[in-house]
Amino acid sequence: MKFIDLIKLSTRMFRARTSRTLLTILGIGVGTATILFLISLGFGVQEVVLNRITTSDSLSSIDVYSNDETGKKINQKTVDQFSYINELEKIIPLMKYDGQIITEDNLSNTSFFITDPGYLSMDGKKMLLGEMLSKEMENGIVLSSAFSKILGMEMEDLMNEEVEIVLNIPSGEQGQFLEKKIEKTFTVIGIVENDRSNVFVSAIDFQDQGLTEIFLLKVKAWNSNQVDDVKAVIEKLGYKTSSISEVVQQSKKFFSVVSLILAILGVVALFVSSIGMFNTMIITLLERTEEIGIMKAIGATDKNILSIFIFESALMGFLGGVSGVLMGFLVQNVFNWIVNFIAVRMGGEAFDLFHSPFWFICLLLTSSLLIGIFTGLIPARKASVVDPLEALKRR
């Protein structure tokens, strides 16, 4: 039997039993669409969450703190000591002081993070407007997005705003501070996404202020695979460490469990659909018994009959997968639009709630094809062994 003949005979179902065939394909499509919707939702939520807490630099970065138990304090000697760790690409000190930021119309208490350019990227901060700190931009500061609500100003209006800074410097006595006004006018050059009212300033602009107390060190390994080794070395030296990669790993484990649960629900829906397809193929076998007898009487072999039935079921399975993917994307877009519409109306921002990797789409289509093949195996086997004489007696 030629392949073109196989196609012609297998596609007769669309003409002879159109409604039943389309409903069977629709059933497989609904099951496939359910899996696509649920798993893509899991992937999408994971991506949204991780993108909000990480950048590529932050995954290979580590925070290093003083350790009261071992008596290890963070200072310039620590920076010099860490410079001999070969796995470290960058070492950035961070000084933290409370104080006030003064605009033309407002005064706000805040925390100032005085650091080197590059800290924001390593800390996973994402720019909403403007640019990050840089050596070329003198007297520039970056504000957190929380200032927009605190000062009652739009983020766009904060850009290029001139401000003054007052720092509360510890005096050496417990709980006592000295107010130090920085005799410079600073300009807002950027806004980062942050729920806390923090201000980020370049340490270059404070070189003449005599500030030396380091709050923590932000260190970056050459790649994320070295983070655990670097943490072990630093902790062996007596310092405390933490990294966002720990949070990411825990988040991935959590989302893996969620994705597994969603996948099980989707597979159950697809399994129910495959039962309907199996039922369709059995009914097709009963209805076409006489036809099978005639085909065998004029020379069709068992292999020919087997091929026809398997090709029919495989075609229905594959078309069910294609229709399921199309339905899944349609439902995703509608659902995503509704969620984003509500989020924007409530003052939030739009985001893509679904993520469907190409490999996952290919896996779904392949699975649908295989389900069609395996579902049709038993009916195809029964059809191939039909005795032509017995089949013709039913006329």
N, C-alpha and C positions, 0 to 999 in steps of 0.2 A: 504494500500500500504506500502510495506516494504521500509526502508530507502535506501537500496541498489538499489531497483527498481527506487526510486526517482532520485538517482544519475545517473543511466544508462540512464533514459529518458531525464534528464536535460542536460546531456553532449553530447547528439546526435547532438547538434548544431555545435560542433567542427568538426563533420564528414560530416554533411549534408550541412552546410553553413559556411565553414571554413573561407573564405575570409572576409565575412561580420562580423562574430563574432570577428575575430582578429582585424579588423579595429575599431570595436566598443570598444574593450578592449584598443586598442592603443589610441583612443580618450580620454577615461577616464584617461589613463596613462599619456598623455600629460598634461591634466589639473592638475593631482596630482603632476607631476614633476614640473610644473610651481609654484605651491604653495610651494612645498618643497624648490625649488631653491630660491625664493624670501624671504620667512620667514627665512630660514637658513642663507641667506645673512645678513638680519637684525640682527639676533642673533649673527652672527659671527663678524660683524663690531662692535656691542656693546661690545662684549667680548674683542676684540682687543684693543679698545679705553680704556675701564675700566681697563684692565690688565696693560696698559702702565702708567696709572696715579695712580693706587692704589696697596696697599698690604693689607693683612688682618689686620695688625696693624694700618695702616694709616686710616682705616675706623672708628676706635674708638679714633683717636687722634685729638687734638685741638691745634691751635696756639693761644697764648695769647700775646697781644701787650700792650705797654704803651698807655695811653689815655690822650692826651693833654687837652681835654675838661674838664675832671674831675681831672686832675693833678696827676693821678696815674702813677707811674713809676715802671718798672720791675726791681727788685733788689733781694738781698738775703732774705729780709724780706717777699717779695712776695712768695718766695719758701716756707718759713716757714709757711706762712699763708695758702697756698694751701695744705700743708701736712695734714690739719685737715678736708679736704673734703673727705668724706668716699668713694665717687664714683670713686676717682682717684687711678689708679694702679701705674702710674709712673709720675714723674715730671722731665723734663730734660731741664736745662738752655742752651741757645745757645748764644755764643759771636761771633760777626762778625767784622772782621777788613780787610781793604784793604791792599795790600802789593805786594811783589814780591816773586816768586819761582824761584830758581836758580839751573839749572842743569849744567852738565859739559860743554854743548855747547850753552845753551840758558838762557835767562832771560825773564820772562813773568809776566805781571801785572795780579793780580787775586784777588778774595775775599776768605778769610779764614774763615771757620766755625769751631769754637772751641767748642766742645760739649762732652757729655758723650756717651759711647758706647750704641747703641740702637736707637740713633736718626735717622740714615739712614732708618731703617726699619719702624719707626713710621712716617717718612716723605714720605714713598712710594717709596724710591729710590731702584732700582734693580741692583744687582751686575752683571756686565758683565764678570769680571775676578777677581780672588783673593778672598779676604775675607773682611768683615766689620771691623770697629774699635773694639778693645777689650782691656780689662784691662791687659791681658797677653802680648799683642804685644806692647812693648815700642817703642816710636819714629817711629811709623808707620803712614802713611798718606794714604788717599783715594782720588784719582783724579776723576774728571768728564771725561766722554768720549770725551768732546770737546777738551781736551788737545791733543788728538791724531792729530787733524787737526792743532791746533795752533803751536805745536812743530814740526809738520811734521814727526811724528813717528807713527809706528803701536802700537796699544794698548798692544800687547804682549811685545814689546820692552820697554814700559814704566814700566812694572812690575819689581820690585826690583831695580829700578833706585834710586840712592842716590841724594838727593836734599838739598838745604839750604833755609831757610825762613827769610824774612825781613818783619816786620809788621809796618804799619803806625798807630801810636798811637796818638789820639787827644791830643793836648797839653793843652787844656783849653781855648785857644784863638780861635776866630771864624775862621774856615778855615785853621788852622795851625796844622801840624802833626809832630811828632817825629818819625824818623826811628829807629826801634829797631830790631837789628839782633839777632836772636835766636841762641845761641852758641851750637847748636846741629845739627847733621846730621840725616835727616829723610830718611826713606825708603818707597817707594811706595809699599803698600801691596794689593791694590785693585783698580778697576775701576768701577764707577757707571754710569748708563745711565743718562746723563744730557747734555742739549744743551749749558749750561753756563759753563764758565771756572772757576769752584769752586774747592776749596781744603777743605777736611774735616779732622780735626785733633782732637785727643783725648785731653780733658781738663786735663787729668792726666799728660800729658807731659808739661803742662804750669803752673803747680801749683806754681813754683818758679819764675814766671815772673810778678807777681803782677797785673794780668789782672782781673778786677772785673765788667766791664760794660756789663750787659746782654742785648742782642738785643731782644730776645723773649724767651718765655717758650713754650716748646712742652709738653703737658700733655696728658695722655692716660687714658681713662675710662676703667673700667673692661670689658665692652662689648659695642658694637655699639649702643645698645638700650638706653644707659645712656648718650649719647653725648649731646642731646638737654637739658637734665636736668642739666648737668655739665656746659654747655654754659650759661644757665640762671643764675646759681649761680655765675659764674665768672663775667658775665656782671653786675650783681647786685652789685658786689664789686667795679665796676667802670672801669674795663679793657675791651679792645676790643678783640674780638675773631673771628676766622675763622676756618673752617674745610673743608677737602676734601669731607666729606660726603655730603655737600651742592652741590658741583660740580657733585658728583655721582648721587644725586637725580634728579638734573636738566637734566643730561645726560640720565637717565633712562626714564624720561618723554618724552624727545625728541625722543628717540629710540622707545618708545611705540607708538607714533604717526606715525613714519616711518613704523613700523611693521604693524600697522593697515592699512595703505595705501597699502602696499605690499600685505597684506592678501586680501584686497578687489579686487585687480587686479587678484590675483590667483583664488579667488572664482568665478570671472566673467569667467575666462578660464574654470574652472571646470563646471560651469553652462552650458556653451555652449556645453561641452562634454556630459553632462547629457541629453541635448536635442537630441543629436545624438543617444544616447542609447535608449531614449524613442521612437524615430522614428523606431529604429531597432526592438523593442519589438512589436510595432503596426504592422509592416510589417510581423513579425513572426506570429502574431495572424491571419492575413488575409490568409497567406499561409497555415496555419495548421488548418483552420476551419474544413475541411473534416476529418482530423486526429482526431480532438477533438470529432467530432460526432461519429466516429467509437469507440473511447475509451469509450465514455459514453454509446454507445449501448451495449458494452460487460461488462458493470458494473462499470466503473470509476465514481466516485462521483464528485460533484462540488468542494469539498474540495481537492480532488486529483489533479484536473486540476489547481486549484489555487496554490497549493503547487509546482507543476511542473514549472509554469511560474515564480513564485516568486523566486524559487531556481535558475532558469536560470539567472534571472536578478541580483540576489545577487552574484552569482558566477562570472558573468562578471564584476560586480562592484568591487569585492574583487581582482580579477586578474588584473583589471585595476589599483587598488591601489598598488599592489605589483610591477607591471611593472613600474608604475610611480615613486615609491621609488627607484627602481634600475636605471631608467633613470636619476632621479634627482641626485643621488650620482655620476653617471658617468659624467654628465654635470658639477657638482660641482668640481670634481677632475680635469677635463680638464681646466675649467675656472681658478681654483686656481693655477694650474701649469703655465698657461700662465701669470697670474698676477705676480706670484713669479719670473718667469723667467725674466720678464721685470724689476721688482724691484731690483733683484740681479745685473742685467746688468747695472743698473743705480746707483749702489753703495749702495742700501738699503739692507734690510734683509728679509728673507722669513718669512711668517706668514700664519696662517690658516684663510682664509677669511670667512669660513662657519662654523656654529655650529648647529648640529641637535640633540636636546635632545631626549632621548629614548621615553619620554612621547609624544613628538610631532609626532614621527613616528607612534606610536600606535594610536594616534588621527587621523592621515591621513588615516591609513588602516581602522579604524572603520568608518570614514566618507565615504570612498569609498564604504564600504559594505552597509551602510545605504542608500546612494544615489542609489545603485543598487536596494535595496529593494523597496524604495519609487517610483523609476522610473518605476518599474515593477508592481506596485499595480494596476494601472488603466487597463493596458492590461490583467493582470491576472484576475481581476474582470470580465472584458468583456468575457474572455475565459471561465471562470467558469460557466457563465450563458448562454452559447451558447446552443440553442435548437438542440438536436441530429438530429431530423427529417429535420429541415431546413438546417443543415450542410450537411447531406447526399444528399439532393436534388441538391447540387452543383456539384455532380459527373457527 
